[in-house]
Amino acid sequence: MRKIVLDGRLMTGKKAAFHYLKKELGLPDYTGNNLDAFNDSLGEITNVHVYMLHPDALLYSLGVYGVRMLQVFYYQSKSKEDFQFSIVNHRPASSAEGRRTRSARWDP
């Protein structure tokens, strides 16, 4: 399973957040900068585990919109077995390092 680590500190506004997410998640350029379009494009991603670092920074910058963005990740992880989402307090270890990653599952 492919790992993608996202940093909430880099999502300083809606435009910046969508630009960053498109780049890091490899979403198509035509993905709209709104949660419906984001959800649709995210639904096409398979075999991935997304880790969110610094969700507090994301929530500080985007407020309620940031909560909704995290909910999109959460709902995708609940609807597909090959898509996982974790909020973590440190960068996850690579599988080669053999360390376990402590993560907090977020349940809205």
DSSP file (Angstrom, degrees, kcal/mol; ACC not computed):
  #  RESIDUE AA STRUCTURE BP1 BP2  ACC     N-H-->O    O-->H-N    N-H-->O    O-->H-N    TCO  KAPPA ALPHA  PHI   PSI    X-CA   Y-CA   Z-CA
    1    1 A M              0   0    0      0, 0.0     2,-0.2     0, 0.0    47,-0.2   0.000 360.0 360.0 360.0 133.1    0.0    0.0    0.0
    2    2 A R  E     -a   48   0A   0     45,-2.1    47,-3.0    44,-0.1     2,-0.4  -0.527 360.0-141.2 -76.7 137.9    1.3    3.4   -1.0
    3    3 A K  E     -a   49   0A   0     -2,-0.2     2,-0.4    45,-0.2    47,-0.2  -0.848  16.3-174.7-101.8 135.0    1.9    6.0    1.8
    4    4 A I  E     -a   50   0A   0     45,-2.4    47,-3.1    -2,-0.4     2,-0.6  -0.992   8.5-159.4-127.6 124.0    1.1    9.7    1.4
    5    5 A V  E     -a   51   0A   0     -2,-0.4     2,-0.3    45,-0.2    47,-0.2  -0.908   8.4-167.0-106.9 121.0    2.0   12.1    4.2
    6    6 A L  E     -a   52   0A   0     45,-3.4    47,-3.3    -2,-0.6     2,-0.6  -0.836  10.9-146.0-107.3 145.6    0.2   15.4    4.2
    7    7 A D  E >   -a   53   0A   0     -2,-0.3     3,-2.0    45,-0.2     4,-0.2  -0.936   2.1-158.2-115.3 111.3    1.2   18.4    6.3
    8    8 A G  G >  S+     0   0    0     45,-3.3     3,-1.4    -2,-0.6    46,-0.2   0.718  88.7  71.0 -60.2 -22.2   -1.6   20.5    7.6
    9    9 A R  G 3  S+     0   0    0      1,-0.3    -1,-0.3    44,-0.2    45,-0.1   0.723  93.2  57.0 -67.3 -20.1    0.8   23.5    8.1
   10   10 A L  G <  S+     0   0    0     -3,-2.0     2,-0.9     1,-0.2    -1,-0.3   0.450  87.2  80.4 -91.0  -0.3    0.9   23.8    4.3
   11   11 A M    <   +     0   0    0     -3,-1.4    -1,-0.2    -4,-0.2    50,-0.2  -0.681  51.0 154.7-106.0  77.4   -2.8   24.3    3.9
   12   12 A T        -     0   0    0     -2,-0.9     2,-0.3    49,-0.1    -1,-0.2   0.502  66.4  -2.0 -87.6  -6.2   -3.0   27.9    4.8
   13   13 A G  S  > S-     0   0    0     -3,-0.1     4,-2.7     1,-0.1     5,-0.2  -0.951  84.7 -87.7-169.0 172.7   -6.2   28.7    2.8
   14   14 A K  H  > S+     0   0    0     -2,-0.3     4,-2.6     2,-0.2     5,-0.3   0.936 124.7  46.1 -60.9 -48.0   -8.7   26.9    0.5
   15   15 A K  H  > S+     0   0    0      1,-0.2     4,-2.2     2,-0.2    -1,-0.2   0.931 115.8  45.8 -62.0 -46.1   -6.8   27.7   -2.7
   16   16 A A  H  > S+     0   0    0      1,-0.2     4,-2.5     2,-0.2    -1,-0.2   0.890 112.2  52.7 -63.6 -39.7   -3.4   26.6   -1.1
   17   17 A A  H  X S+     0   0    0     -4,-2.7     4,-2.8     2,-0.2     5,-0.2   0.940 111.3  44.2 -64.1 -47.7   -5.0   23.5    0.4
   18   18 A F  H  X S+     0   0    0     -4,-2.6     4,-2.5     2,-0.2     5,-0.2   0.892 113.4  51.0 -66.7 -38.1   -6.5   22.3   -2.9
   19   19 A H  H  X S+     0   0    0     -4,-2.2     4,-2.0    -5,-0.3    -1,-0.2   0.943 113.9  44.9 -61.4 -46.3   -3.3   23.1   -4.8
   20   20 A Y  H  X S+     0   0    0     -4,-2.5     4,-2.9     2,-0.2     5,-0.3   0.918 113.9  48.7 -63.3 -46.0   -1.3   21.1   -2.3
   21   21 A L  H  X S+     0   0    0     -4,-2.8     4,-2.6     1,-0.2     6,-0.4   0.899 109.8  51.6 -64.7 -41.0   -3.7   18.2   -2.1
   22   22 A K  H  X>S+     0   0    0     -4,-2.5     5,-1.6    -5,-0.2     4,-0.9   0.928 114.8  43.9 -59.9 -44.3   -3.9   17.9   -5.9
   23   23 A K  H  <5S+     0   0    0     -4,-2.0     3,-0.3    -5,-0.2    -2,-0.2   0.957 118.7  40.6 -65.7 -52.0   -0.1   17.8   -6.1
   24   24 A E  H  <5S+     0   0    0     -4,-2.9    -2,-0.2     1,-0.2    -1,-0.2   0.843 121.5  40.9 -70.6 -34.6    0.5   15.4   -3.2
   25   25 A L  H  <5S-     0   0    0     -4,-2.6    -1,-0.2    -5,-0.3    -2,-0.2   0.535 106.2-122.5 -91.5  -6.8   -2.3   13.0   -4.0
   26   26 A G  T  <5 +     0   0    0     -4,-0.9    -3,-0.2    -3,-0.3    -4,-0.1   0.862  48.9 170.7  69.1  36.0   -1.8   13.1   -7.8
   27   27 A L      < -     0   0    0     -5,-1.6    -1,-0.2    -6,-0.4    15,-0.0  -0.464  41.2 -91.4 -78.1 151.9   -5.3   14.3   -8.5
   28   28 A P    >   -     0   0    0      0, 0.0     3,-1.8     0, 0.0    -1,-0.1  -0.255  29.3-121.5 -61.6 149.6   -6.2   15.4  -12.0
   29   29 A D  T 3  S+     0   0    0      1,-0.3    -2,-0.1    -3,-0.1    -7,-0.0   0.797 110.3  64.0 -61.0 -28.9   -5.7   19.1  -12.8
   30   30 A Y  T 3  S+     0   0    0      2,-0.0    -1,-0.3     0, 0.0     2,-0.3   0.500  72.1 120.6 -77.8  -1.7   -9.4   19.4  -13.7
   31   31 A T    <   -     0   0    0     -3,-1.8     7,-0.1     1,-0.1    -9,-0.1  -0.472  67.4-122.5 -62.6 125.7  -10.4   18.6  -10.1
   32   32 A G        -     0   0    0     -2,-0.3     2,-1.4     1,-0.1    -1,-0.1  -0.255  15.8-112.7 -69.0 157.9  -12.4   21.5   -8.9
   33   33 A N  S    S+     0   0    0      4,-0.1     2,-0.3     5,-0.0    -1,-0.1  -0.415  86.2  88.3 -90.3  59.3  -11.5   23.5   -5.8
   34   34 A N  S  > S-     0   0    0     -2,-1.4     4,-2.3   -16,-0.1     5,-0.2  -0.962  86.6-107.9-149.0 163.7  -14.5   22.4   -3.8
   35   35 A L  H  > S+     0   0    0     -2,-0.3     4,-2.6     1,-0.2     5,-0.2   0.828 113.9  55.0 -68.4 -33.4  -15.3   19.5   -1.5
   36   36 A D  H  > S+     0   0    0      2,-0.2     4,-2.2     1,-0.2    -1,-0.2   0.949 112.9  41.9 -64.1 -47.8  -17.7   17.7   -3.9
   37   37 A A  H  > S+     0   0    0      2,-0.2     4,-2.5     1,-0.2     5,-0.2   0.894 114.6  52.5 -65.2 -39.9  -15.1   17.6   -6.7
   38   38 A F  H  X S+     0   0    0     -4,-2.3     4,-2.7     1,-0.2    -2,-0.2   0.920 109.1  49.5 -61.3 -45.0  -12.4   16.7   -4.2
   39   39 A N  H  X S+     0   0    0     -4,-2.6     4,-1.8     2,-0.2    -2,-0.2   0.913 110.6  50.5 -60.9 -43.9  -14.5   13.8   -2.9
   40   40 A D  H  < S+     0   0    0     -4,-2.2     4,-0.4     2,-0.2    -2,-0.2   0.929 114.4  43.0 -61.0 -46.3  -15.1   12.5   -6.4
   41   41 A S  H >< S+     0   0    0     -4,-2.5     3,-1.2     1,-0.2     4,-0.3   0.881 111.5  54.1 -68.9 -37.7  -11.4   12.6   -7.3
   42   42 A L  H >< S+     0   0    0     -4,-2.7     3,-1.4     1,-0.3    -1,-0.2   0.838  99.0  64.4 -64.2 -31.9  -10.4   11.1   -4.0
   43   43 A G  T 3< S+     0   0    0     -4,-1.8    -1,-0.3     1,-0.3    -2,-0.2   0.687  96.4  57.8 -64.4 -18.2  -12.8    8.2   -4.7
   44   44 A E  T <  S+     0   0    0     -3,-1.2     2,-0.3    -4,-0.4    -1,-0.3   0.564  84.4  97.7 -88.8  -9.8  -10.7    7.2   -7.7
   45   45 A I    <   -     0   0    0     -3,-1.4     2,-0.3    -4,-0.3     3,-0.2  -0.642  55.2-176.9 -82.3 134.0   -7.5    6.7   -5.6
   46   46 A T        +     0   0    0     -2,-0.3   -44,-0.1     1,-0.2    37,-0.1  -0.877  50.9  21.9-128.9 161.4   -6.8    3.1   -4.6
   47   47 A N  S    S+     0   0    0     35,-0.4   -45,-2.1    -2,-0.3     2,-0.3   0.910  89.1 127.0  53.0  54.4   -4.3    1.2   -2.6
   48   48 A V  E     -ab   2  83A   0     34,-2.1    36,-2.5   -47,-0.2     2,-0.5  -0.989  49.6-155.2-142.3 147.9   -3.2    4.1   -0.5
   49   49 A H  E     -ab   3  84A   0    -47,-3.0   -45,-2.4    -2,-0.3     2,-0.5  -0.982  19.5-158.1-121.0 115.5   -2.8    5.1    3.2
   50   50 A V  E     -ab   4  85A   0     34,-3.1    36,-2.5    -2,-0.5     2,-0.5  -0.832   4.1-163.5 -98.4 127.3   -3.0    8.9    3.7
   51   51 A Y  E     -ab   5  86A   0    -47,-3.1   -45,-3.4    -2,-0.5     2,-0.6  -0.931   5.7-152.8-109.6 131.1   -1.4   10.3    6.9
   52   52 A M  E     -ab   6  87A   0     34,-2.9    36,-2.1    -2,-0.5     2,-0.3  -0.920  10.2-168.0-108.2 114.9   -2.3   13.8    8.1
   53   53 A L  E     +ab   7  88A   0    -47,-3.3   -45,-3.3    -2,-0.6   -44,-0.2  -0.749  69.3   9.8 -94.1 147.2    0.3   15.6   10.1
   54   54 A H    >>  +     0   0    0     34,-0.5     4,-1.3    -2,-0.3     3,-0.8   0.896  64.6 168.1  54.3  51.8   -0.5   18.8   12.0
   55   55 A P  H 3> S+     0   0    0      0, 0.0     4,-2.6     0, 0.0     5,-0.2   0.784  72.4  67.7 -64.1 -23.8   -4.3   18.7   11.5
   56   56 A D  H 3> S+     0   0    0      1,-0.2     4,-2.2     2,-0.2     5,-0.1   0.880  98.6  49.7 -62.4 -37.6   -4.5   21.5   14.1
   57   57 A A  H <> S+     0   0    0     -3,-0.8     4,-2.3     2,-0.2    -1,-0.2   0.897 110.2  50.6 -67.2 -40.4   -2.8   23.9   11.7
   58   58 A L  H  X S+     0   0    0     -4,-1.3     4,-2.7     1,-0.2     5,-0.3   0.931 112.7  46.3 -61.0 -45.7   -5.3   22.9    9.0
   59   59 A L  H  X S+     0   0    0     -4,-2.6     4,-2.1     1,-0.2    -2,-0.2   0.856 110.9  52.6 -67.4 -35.4   -8.2   23.5   11.3
   60   60 A Y  H  < S+     0   0    0     -4,-2.2    -1,-0.2    -5,-0.2    -2,-0.2   0.915 116.2  39.7 -64.7 -42.6   -6.7   26.8   12.5
   61   61 A S  H  < S+     0   0    0     -4,-2.3    -2,-0.2   -50,-0.2    -1,-0.2   0.882 130.6  25.1 -75.0 -39.7   -6.4   28.0    8.9
   62   62 A L  H >< S-     0   0    0     -4,-2.7     3,-1.4     1,-0.2     4,-0.3   0.563  82.8-169.7-108.2 -10.5   -9.6   26.6    7.4
   63   63 A G  T >X S-     0   0    0     -4,-2.1     4,-1.5    -5,-0.3     3,-0.7  -0.300  73.2  -1.1  59.7-133.1  -11.9   26.4   10.4
   64   64 A V  H 3> S+     0   0    0      1,-0.3     4,-2.3     2,-0.2    -1,-0.3   0.839 133.2  59.8 -60.3 -34.8  -15.2   24.5    9.7
   65   65 A Y  H <> S+     0   0    0     -3,-1.4     4,-2.0     1,-0.2    -1,-0.3   0.877 103.0  52.8 -62.1 -36.3  -14.1   24.0    6.1
   66   66 A G  H <> S+     0   0    0     -3,-0.7     4,-2.3    -4,-0.3    -1,-0.2   0.877 106.6  52.4 -65.2 -38.3  -11.0   22.1    7.4
   67   67 A V  H  X S+     0   0    0     -4,-1.5     4,-2.1     1,-0.2    -2,-0.2   0.930 110.0  48.6 -61.8 -44.7  -13.3   19.9    9.5
   68   68 A R  H  X S+     0   0    0     -4,-2.3     4,-1.7     1,-0.2    -2,-0.2   0.871 108.8  53.7 -63.9 -36.5  -15.3   19.1    6.4
   69   69 A M  H  X S+     0   0    0     -4,-2.0     4,-1.6     1,-0.2    -1,-0.2   0.925 109.0  48.0 -64.2 -43.8  -12.1   18.4    4.4
   70   70 A L  H  X S+     0   0    0     -4,-2.3     4,-2.5     1,-0.2    -1,-0.2   0.862 107.6  57.2 -64.0 -34.7  -11.0   15.9    7.1
   71   71 A Q  H  X S+     0   0    0     -4,-2.1     4,-3.2     2,-0.2     5,-0.3   0.872 101.1  56.4 -63.8 -36.4  -14.5   14.3    7.0
   72   72 A V  H  X S+     0   0    0     -4,-1.7     4,-2.1     2,-0.2    -1,-0.2   0.942 109.7  45.2 -60.2 -46.8  -14.1   13.7    3.2
   73   73 A F  H  X S+     0   0    0     -4,-1.6     4,-2.1     2,-0.2    -2,-0.2   0.938 114.4  49.5 -59.4 -46.7  -10.9   11.7    4.0
   74   74 A Y  H  X S+     0   0    0     -4,-2.5     4,-1.5     1,-0.2    -2,-0.2   0.933 110.9  47.6 -59.9 -48.9  -12.6    9.9    6.8
   75   75 A Y  H  X S+     0   0    0     -4,-3.2     4,-1.4     1,-0.2    -1,-0.2   0.861 109.9  53.3 -64.9 -35.2  -15.7    8.9    4.8
   76   76 A Q  H  X S+     0   0    0     -4,-2.1     4,-1.2    -5,-0.3    -1,-0.2   0.904 107.9  51.4 -63.4 -39.5  -13.5    7.7    1.9
   77   77 A S  H  < S+     0   0    0     -4,-2.1     6,-0.2     1,-0.2    -2,-0.2   0.801 111.5  47.7 -68.8 -27.2  -11.6    5.5    4.4
   78   78 A K  H  < S+     0   0    0     -4,-1.5    -1,-0.2    -5,-0.2    -2,-0.2   0.733 113.1  47.2 -83.2 -22.8  -14.9    4.0    5.6
   79   79 A S  H  < S+     0   0    0     -4,-1.4     2,-0.4    -5,-0.2    -2,-0.2   0.619 113.0  46.3 -95.4 -12.9  -16.3    3.4    2.2
   80   80 A K    ><  -     0   0    0     -4,-1.2     3,-0.9     3,-0.3    -1,-0.1  -0.993  60.4-153.2-134.1 135.2  -13.3    1.7    0.6
   81   81 A E  T 3  S+     0   0    0     -2,-0.4    -1,-0.1     1,-0.2    -4,-0.0   0.764  97.2  55.6 -74.7 -24.8  -11.0   -1.1    2.0
   82   82 A D  T 3  S+     0   0    0    -37,-0.1   -34,-2.1     1,-0.1     2,-0.4   0.150  97.0  73.5 -97.9  20.6   -8.1    0.0   -0.1
   83   83 A F  E <   +b   48   0A   0     -3,-0.9     2,-0.4    -6,-0.2    -3,-0.3  -0.972  60.6 180.0-133.5 118.6   -8.1    3.6    1.2
   84   84 A Q  E     -b   49   0A   0    -36,-2.5   -34,-3.1    -2,-0.4     2,-0.4  -0.904   7.8-166.7-119.7 148.5   -6.9    4.3    4.7
   85   85 A F  E     +b   50   0A   0     -2,-0.4     2,-0.4   -36,-0.2    21,-0.2  -0.996   9.2 174.2-136.8 130.1   -6.7    7.6    6.6
   86   86 A S  E     -b   51   0A   0    -36,-2.5   -34,-2.9    -2,-0.4     2,-0.6  -0.997  25.7-143.6-136.4 140.1   -4.9    8.4    9.8
   87   87 A I  E     -bC  52 104A   0     17,-1.5    17,-2.5    -2,-0.4     2,-0.3  -0.914  34.2-177.5 -96.9 123.8   -4.2   11.5   11.8
   88   88 A V  E     -b   53   0A   0    -36,-2.1   -34,-0.5    -2,-0.6    15,-0.1  -0.846  35.8-144.4-126.0 158.2   -0.7   11.2   13.3
   89   89 A N  S    S+     0   0    0     13,-0.5     2,-0.3    -2,-0.3   -36,-0.1   0.336  87.3  27.6-102.6   5.8    1.5   13.2   15.5
   90   90 A H  S    S-     0   0    0     12,-0.2    -1,-0.1     3,-0.0     3,-0.1  -0.978  98.9 -78.2-156.5 161.9    4.7   12.3   13.8
   91   91 A R        -     0   0    0     -2,-0.3    -2,-0.1     1,-0.1   -86,-0.0  -0.457  57.9-111.1 -64.5 129.2    5.9   11.2   10.4
   92   92 A P        -     0   0    0      0, 0.0     2,-0.1     0, 0.0    -1,-0.1  -0.323  30.3-113.2 -65.6 144.1    5.1    7.5    9.9
   93   93 A A        -     0   0    0      1,-0.1     2,-0.1     6,-0.1     8,-0.1  -0.434  31.2-110.1 -72.1 147.7    8.0    5.1    9.7
   94   94 A S    >>> -     0   0    0      1,-0.1     3,-1.4    -2,-0.1     4,-0.7  -0.475  27.2-115.3 -73.7 154.5    8.7    3.3    6.5
   95   95 A S  G >45S+     0   0    0      1,-0.3     3,-0.6     2,-0.2    -1,-0.1   0.784 114.9  64.1 -62.7 -25.4    7.9   -0.4    6.5
   96   96 A A  G 345S+     0   0    0      1,-0.2    -1,-0.3     2,-0.1    -3,-0.0   0.784  95.9  58.0 -68.1 -26.0   11.6   -1.1    6.0
   97   97 A E  G <45S-     0   0    0     -3,-1.4    -1,-0.2     2,-0.1    -2,-0.2   0.710  98.3-141.4 -78.9 -18.9   12.4    0.5    9.4
   98   98 A G  T <<5 +     0   0    0     -4,-0.7     2,-0.3    -3,-0.6    -3,-0.1   0.567  51.9 135.6  75.1   8.0   10.1   -2.0   11.1
   99   99 A R      < -     0   0    0     -5,-0.5     2,-0.3     1,-0.0    -1,-0.2  -0.629  54.7-120.7 -89.7 150.4    8.7    0.5   13.6
  100  100 A R        -     0   0    0     -2,-0.3     2,-0.6    -3,-0.1    -1,-0.0  -0.664  21.3-132.9 -86.9 143.9    5.0    0.7   14.3
  101  101 A T        -     0   0    0     -2,-0.3     2,-0.5    -8,-0.1   -10,-0.0  -0.862  10.8-143.1 -99.1 124.8    3.2    4.0   13.7
  102  102 A R        +     0   0    0     -2,-0.6   -13,-0.5     2,-0.0     2,-0.3  -0.753  31.3 172.4 -83.0 127.2    0.9    5.2   16.4
  103  103 A S        -     0   0    0     -2,-0.5     2,-0.6   -15,-0.1   -15,-0.2  -0.960  30.9-135.7-136.3 155.9   -2.1    6.8   14.9
  104  104 A A  B     -C   87   0A   0    -17,-2.5   -17,-1.5    -2,-0.3     2,-0.4  -0.950  20.0-140.2-110.4 120.0   -5.4    8.2   16.1
  105  105 A R        -     0   0    0     -2,-0.6     2,-0.5   -19,-0.2   -19,-0.1  -0.640  19.4-137.7 -76.5 134.1   -8.4    7.2   14.0
  106  106 A W        -     0   0    0     -2,-0.4   -21,-0.0   -21,-0.2    -1,-0.0  -0.836  21.7-177.6-100.3 127.1  -10.7   10.2   13.7
  107  107 A D              0   0    0     -2,-0.5   -36,-0.0     1,-0.1    -2,-0.0  -0.914 360.0 360.0-127.2 103.7  -14.4    9.6   14.1
  108  108 A P              0   0    0      0, 0.0    -1,-0.1     0, 0.0   -37,-0.0   0.516 360.0 360.0 -66.0 360.0  -16.6   12.7   13.6
